[in-house]
């Protein structure tokens, strides 16, 4: 990669190939020397990421350790620690989402689906669903539901709210949940992962230490679980360090944008669309994607909400493709407009998601 040109020669935006500088994952995100023992924190199992997967790991591990006091004792004073960069677990989670109930029922067998809804992270069982093609900006054609879209009996949920519930259960079970803390480096010595290095706190926008500066800390663990989610930088460094992607399909990514609307008329079914409108599917543009519209009746507040989102495969050929703009265009379709009419947008966000590979 050529160095960035002198600023005085720039006209307009910097070319993507010139900014940001290249990153060496194993050099930048792996620390190969540990701090002295009195300067580091020792835990039994360090789980990096307080999303639903990381917290399910923490809760299940604590359940197993409850039946194995000898192993619990060997793991030390802090047997299970969860490190999460957001202010609270679930703070950086965003999804549709529809969930198969069996895994959560297995994790918390004493919790009924009615209690899920009372806790505020579930919105009801899927009893009706429909899939449409949208050939134009005015027309929609209902098609038979493809197997990946069959959700009868599943539950519409909030992933962020589920993570908050799981955090409370994990803390009650004895986990130490460290929020507002980033894991910036993987600790690797002699070919073995020893834990993670947490990031500095209290730095200014140019990296200078402020009055509340706190340096990062080595958190060593007997086992380290990477549950960072999509595009995790420590996971990427581990994949390269230990050649974990050899002879495997390359990772494929997608981008999802989402809005939550409060609507006057409740939606009574799950809806997915598979295009082609508003996508441009010719080879010149290479846009591939689809949408969802999910009903979310909040039993705690009585509000009728709708989750609407657009997912675009990131292998598009047209660099001007905007998932946000596509969602705004999609909302003008009569199929969608009648659902949102008279409503109010109350939340929005975007997130990368894995589309396959590995």
Secondary structure, 3 states (H helix, E strand, C coil): CCCCCCHHHCCCCCCHHHCCCCCCHHHHCEECCCCCHHHCEEEEEEEECCCHHHHHHHHHHHHHHHCCHHHHHHCCCCCEEEECCCCCCCCCCCCCCEECHHHHHHHCCCCCHHHHHHHCCEEEECCCEEEEEECCCCCCEEECCCHHHCCCCCEEECHHHHHHHHHHHHHHHCCEEECCCCEEEEEEECCEEEEEEECCEEECCCCCEEEEEECCCEEEEEEEEECCCCCCHHHHHHHHHCCCCCCCCCCEEEEEEEEEEECCCCCCCEEEEEEECCCCCCCCCCCCEEEEEEEEECCCCCCEEEEEEEEEECCCCCCCCCHHHHHHHHCCCHHHHHHHCCCEEEEEEEEEEEEECC
